[in-house]
């Protein structure tokens, strides 16, 4: 029976394949890793030169390789580098990259005979280098094997002979990744040798404490299966460090508790192993107490403390426990810097008047979605700071021992039986880190380059320059941010059509969704109006209760950049009355609606006159005069037939252009003549309806509205497996656009992640407004529209919008809602062709 070679690699880290050309690295990588996990130097060389063997392109190729690898590591993805990696300098740059992203790095060495590698290269026509190259690489590899394990690799796996063929590679989750555990949990703050108080707290939490024959607490079990999680600093200062260790060690061994390392455990381990340390801050008490224990217990306790890890990620990433806290970028990561932060906090290198380290208030700047529970710095009472909480309430100093029930977020405490140790620094409430008022905002919430985590779009980057542009608009023109719970995303057009005379056509939208596995879409009339978001409370009391607005206003209607329509009081009153049936049907006292405000001219009259009408007037005045002059020239015998034909065509195009924008203009006087076309119920009390309900449901709810203010959105559903239904929807689109309609939006009836939320298909004549009167003469050029950036923006902005609604309906603080709404506006300043 063939013997397999088991190889464990970090599931979220970096793996270097090391071996000479022809050693089989690419084959090995393809066999054991996914196609997107392996980043090949040959592939990157081809990317920058169209020739994977162009050695002159190697520096540029490795720049690209490092960028890709760094991006994947930042996103927490297993990444494998397929390059020779036989030289120390090449390996060092990649090991350094792994350390920068706080991930582990392994090396897999394919050490094949030099003759085998040379023979393989000779059989490949694309390998033009000679055998001497392999010989040099083999020499470098042999030299490297002597000290490879000292270069920063977690493990070095050397494969020779049959090991290469029979290896089995298994990704290993980091030890700190216990996201599979969902609790419920009871997170316990710093105990510091207070064994009696710990037993009391566990009893209050409902645990049954187990004792040995000597009456010592050696374990605890919760009858409902809850798990205790200790934040570290079990030891020092208090009267019974061995008692605390014995109890916690028993619980961890039985699987009823987890424990992370504290800085006091780390120092105690060094002292017990004979390292020279300063014996202060309660270390003397622990050493004396452990000296009275038997040697086996002290040895076991030392091993237990030494093996404690820096932090745990629990409950699918929703909960992080670390002794001194942990900023978001370090969650689930493994490096000396991460461990240092988790044990000691973000220290500045300075000391205060008490000789204690000055720590940067990381919690004040935390913006992560995970709850971070920690201890380390004693406070009088636990306080929520953003999405973090400190549970060290100084029990050893005469304060309290505190636990947090999770997910309930309930605080449970017991008072210290006495003051066991005099604090160096008096206990005081945290300074400058108090949880802000729920409706308070700070400019630092939105400035600088930011990474926001969303459920539907993953992590989204908001560059600093985009944020600056958005801040200018938001701070000067936007409505009261308490109402600003959502901004609508941009929408990508369907891929370009190749049909004669068409730039956009429904068939391309149907095909894209069909390829993605969508079975049914809805085609909604695309209103030519102004995008509007309506946030409406049933009455002033509901506005005060849900939006913290006490000025008597009951809502707002604002543009896609957050500006109010018409001063908006009048339209709010009218629209609130119009949507009254939805308040009752959805059992809510507030609503957020996505709408179009019609006609376009109600908001854009100035734009129409200055930009569109001026072009139309100039063209329809000048071109007939040119045509008349050409007619006279023809009469004189000049051959201007081609020019005359082109001029006549341009005159017809100009007339079509004027007709196109003219169909979206109608007289209005205040609200007279204005209508609103809602097409989605974004949210209601406790429900993010945009994320959970199908478009069929949304349209059915809006169909309840009968007020004349409401214009209904014409639509039809299409089974993508039915050519007849596709054809019927296309004919409907042609009729709609021929009669002056802008076009339609094609959406999956049931939205899905990573799908475009909608594709707009605009009519042939409407696109004259966008691209100019004569755009049909340049269709071949326009079909080469680059949609990648537009589509990425559409997905990111859609995800941010859904995230904002989720945070709002969950009752999160205003800054948490506002940062995602703000990000949508910030991304709007990305350099994308505005005609798309």
Residue, then its C-alpha position, 0 to 999 in steps of 0.5 A: x500500500x502506498x504511503x501518503x504524506x500528509x501536509x498541513x498548510x495555513x488555510x488563510x495564509x501563504x504557501x511558497x512552492x519551492x523548486x527548480x524549473x521542471x520540478x513539477x511545481x505547477x502540476x503540484x499546485x494545480x492538483x492540490x489547490x484551487x485555480x484562483x489560489x495559485x499565483x504563478x510567476x509565469x502567469x504574471x510575466x505573461x500578463x505584463x509582456x504576453x510571453x511567460x518566458x520573457x525574463x526581461x519582464x521579470x521585475x514587472x511580473x513580480x511587482x504584479x505578483x506581490x500586489x495580487x498576493x498582498x491583496x489576497x492576504x489582506x482579504x484572508x484568502x489562502x494564497x500559493x506562490x508558484x515560482x522557483x523561490x530558490x533564492x533567499x531574497x525572493x523568499x524573504x520578500x514574500x515572507x515579509x509580505x505575509x508578516x505585513x498581513x499578519x498571516x502564517x507562511x509555509x514552504x513546500x519544497x519539491x526536491x527532484x533530481x536535477x536530471x529529471x528537471x532537465x529532461x522535463x524542460x527539454x520536452x517542453x518547446x516553450x522552455x528555451x533556456x539551457x540545462x545550466x539554468x537548472x544546474x544553477x537553480x539546483x545549487x541555490x536550492x541545496x544551499x537554501x535547504x540548510x537554513x530554510x526553516x530559520x527564514x520565518x516559515x511556520x513549517x517547511x515540507x520537503x518532498x522527495x521521490x514518491x512523496x511528491x506524487x502521494x502528498x495530501x495537502x490539508x488546509x488548517x484553520x488558525x487556532x484562533x478561528x473557532x467561528x464554528x462555535x456559536x455559544x451561547x457564551x459567558x465572557x468573564x473579565x480579569x480574575x487576578x487570583x480571586x478564586x472565591x469571587x470566580x466561584x460566586x460569579x459562575x454560580x450566579x451565571x448558572x454553572x454547577x461547580x465541580x469539586x475534588x475530594x479536597x473540596x477544591x473547585x476543579x471544573x464547572x458545567x452549565x446545564x443549558x450548555x453555555x460556554x465560559x470564555x475567560x479574557x486572560x489575567x487569571x493570575x497575580x495580585x489575588x489571594x488564590x492564583x492556583x485555585x483560579x488556574x485549577x478551576x479554569x484548567x478543568x473547565x477548558x479540559x472538559x470543553x466547558x470553557x475557552x481562555x485567551x492569554x493575558x499579559x500576566x500569564x505571559x510574564x508568569x510563564x517566563x518567571x517560572x521558566x527561569x527568565x529574568x523578569x521584574x517581580x512586581x504588579x502581583x507576580x511575587x504573590x503568584x510565585x509564592x502561592x505556586x511554590x506551595x503547590x506540588x511540582x506536577x500542578x505547577x508544571x501543568x499550569x505552566x504548560x497550560x498558560x504557555x499554550x494560551x493563544x492571543x484571541x478567539x474569533x467565535x460565532x461566525x466572526x461576530x464575536x472576538x475575545x482578546x485580553x487587551x482588545x483587538x482592532x479589526x484588521x487583526x481579527x483571525x490573524x497570527x503574528x507577533x504584532x497581533x499577539x502583542x496587541x492582544x496582550x498589551x493593547x496599542x501602547x504608545x511607548x510612553x508611561x504615565x505619572x504612575x509608571x504604567x504604559x500609555x495606551x492608544x484608545x483603539x476602541x474609540x476608533x473601532x468600526x468593525x461589525x464583530x463585538x470585541x470583548x476584552x479586559x486588561x485596563x480596569x474600569x469602574x463599570x463596563x461600558x460599550x464603546x462603539x462595538x466593544x466592551x471592557x470587562x475588567x472591573x477591578x475585582x482584585x482592587x475591591x471592585x467587581x468581577x464581571x461577565x457578559x452574557x452573549x448574545x444577550x449582551x447582559x452584564x452579570x457581576x459579583x462584588x469583591x469580597x474584599x480589596x486584595x491588592x492596592x491599585x497603582x492607579x486609582x480606578x476611574x471611568x475610561x477617559x475619552x472613550x465613552x459611548x457617544x450619544x446614539x445620534x452623534x456624528x464625528x467627521x472622523x467617522x467618514x474621513x480618510x481611506x476606509x474599509x467597510x464590511x458589508x454582508x452583500x458586497x464583502x469589504x468595500x474600499x472608500x478612498x480618502x479623496x472620494x471621502x473628501x468629495x462626498x464630505x463637501x456635498x454631504x455637509x453643505x447640502x444633505x438633509x438632516x442625517x437622522x433621516x438619511x438612512x439610504x442612498x440609491x446605488x448606481x446601475x450598470x447598463x446591459x452589455x452592448x448589443x450587436x444588433x443593427x441600430x441598437x446599443x442596448x437591447x433586452x436580450x443581453x440582459x436576459x442572457x447575462x442573468x440566464x448564465x448566472x443561473x437566474x430563472x425568472x426576471x422582472x422587467x420594470x418600466x424605467x421612469x424618466x424622472x429624478x431618483x428620490x428616496x422617501x423616508x416617512x413616519x406615520x406621525x410626529x410621535x413616530x418620527x421622534x421615537x424612531x428617528x430622534x427628530x422632535x421638530x415636528x417633521x414627519x419625514x423627508x424626500x431627498x435626491x440620490x445625493x441626499x438633497x431635499x426636494x422642494x424644501x420637501x414639507x409639502x410633498x412629505x405630507x402628500x406622500x404620507x397620505x398616499x402611502x397610508x395603506x402600507x403603514x397598515x398592511x406592513x404594521x409599521x409606523x415608518x417606511x423608506x421607499x425607493x422612487x422616481x419623482x416625475x416629470x424629469x423637468x420638475x427638478x431638471x428644468x434648468x439642466x434641460x434648458x441650458x444643456x439639452x435645449x440649447x443643443x437642440x435649438x442650435x442643431x435644428x436652426x443651423x442644419x436646415x440652413x446648411x441643407x439649403x446652401x447645399x441644395x443651391x450648390x447642387x443647382x450650380x453643378x457642384x457634387x455635394x451629394x454625400x455631404x447633403x445626405x449626411x446633413x439631412x441625416x443629422x437634421x433628422x437626428x437633431x429632430x429626434x433628439x429634441x423629441x426625445x428630451x421633449x417627451x419628459x417635459x410637462x408643466x408643473x406648478x409646485x406640486x401640481x403636475x408632480x407624481x411619485x413612482x415608488x418601485x421598492x419598499x426599502x424598509x419598515x419597522x424592524x425589517x430590511x425589506x430590500x434585502x429579504x423580499x422579492x421584487x414581486x412582493x414589492x410591486x404587490x405592496x405598491x399596487x395597494x396605493x390608489x392616490x393620484x400622486x402615485x404613478x405605478x410602474x408598469x412591469x412584466x415577469x419573464x421566465x428566462x427558459x421561455x423564448x416566447x416570454x423573452x420575445x414578448x418582453x422585447x416587443x413590450x420594450x420596443x413599444x414602450x421606447x417607441x412611445x417616448x419611454x426611457x426603457x426598462x430595468x431587468x432584475x432577478x425576481x429574487x435578488x442574489x448575492x454577487x449578482x447585478x441587482x438590476x441592468x438598465x436597457x435604455x431605448x434607442x431614442x432615449x440614448x440620443x440624450x445621453x450620447x448626442x443626436x448622431x450617436x447612431x453613426x458611431x455604434x461600433x465605437x460605442x459598443x466598446x464601452x468598458x463596463x467593468x468599473x461601472x459594474x463593480x461600483x453598482x455591486x459595491x454601492x448596492x451592498x453598502x445601501x443594504x448594509x445601511x438599512x440593516x444597521x438602521x432597522x437593527x437600531x445601531x447608532x447613527x454613525x454606523x448607519x451614516x458611514x455606509x450611506x456616506x460611502x455610497x455618495x463617496x463612491x459616486x465620485x469614482x472616475x466612471x463614464x457618466x453616460x453609462 
